[in-house]
Amino acid sequence: MLAHLDFMEIVLSVVSVLLVTLSASLHEFGHAYMAHRCGDDTAKEQGRLTPNPLAHIDPFGSVLLPLMLSLSGLGYIAYAKPVPYNPYRLRNRRRDEVLVAVAGPLANIIQALVGAIVLRLGVSLVYGELGRSLPMAYLYDDGWRFWAFLVLQLYVEVNCSLAFFNLLPVPPLDGSKLLFFVLPERYRPLYYRIQHYAMPVTLAVIWLLPELTGVDPVGWWLDVTAGSFSTLLLGW
């Protein structure tokens, strides 16, 4: 029984990585599409204006990191290769840099909404009116239906986590670019330099801060935002 559970946990971890890879890739496609709409075709010229995950996968951030986190039960944080953009090609830099940044998390929110709709429709079609209030645990012994619905649930949770994690106001995450509304022009070149090297530092702080201080603001943020939003969408 234990071996069976271990095997299923590994399978679910692999499935989670695939879902994260897809979700993170569409997140980056959202950035590329919005930059294109705002006048910057840098991403298009480098083959990044596509939903194809192969164009966006980062071996560590899209595969190894989410796999390690999933196997250890620590969540679904991941990232894909950042989409390149040239702020000087945008039609309205002050506005458009924020739009390009928000487009990534918005792509995840849309995916979460689609996943939740498909899940609830599927449960309702299979179980009728009972499905509207059916808890996920009830489906555990229902064969392939349980696993199909579980994958959809994971898809919703993954996208909620990616959306709200990226909205944190920390470079190079998308939320930090919301500061562009108030950041003086003379400080923007410094921000561009910092964001290229900030991801390893940001990830290290996220992991080390709870270990050293016992305080986990990122975990709290994700519980309040991603956790609450996914619960609202899923209805259980």
Protein Blocks (a to p, Z undefined) as FASTA:
>chain_A
ZZmmmmmmmmmmmmmmmmmmmmmmmmmmmmmmmmmmnopaklmmnopacfbfklmocfkl
mmmmmmmmmmnonajcdcdddddddfklpfblmlmmmmmmmmmmmmmmmmmmmmmmmmmm
mmmmmnommlmmgcfklmmmnojmlmmmmmmmmmmmmmmmmmmmmmpccdfbfklmmmmm
mmcfklmmmmmmmmmmmmmmmmmmmmmmmmmnopafklmmmmmmmmmmmmmmnoZZ
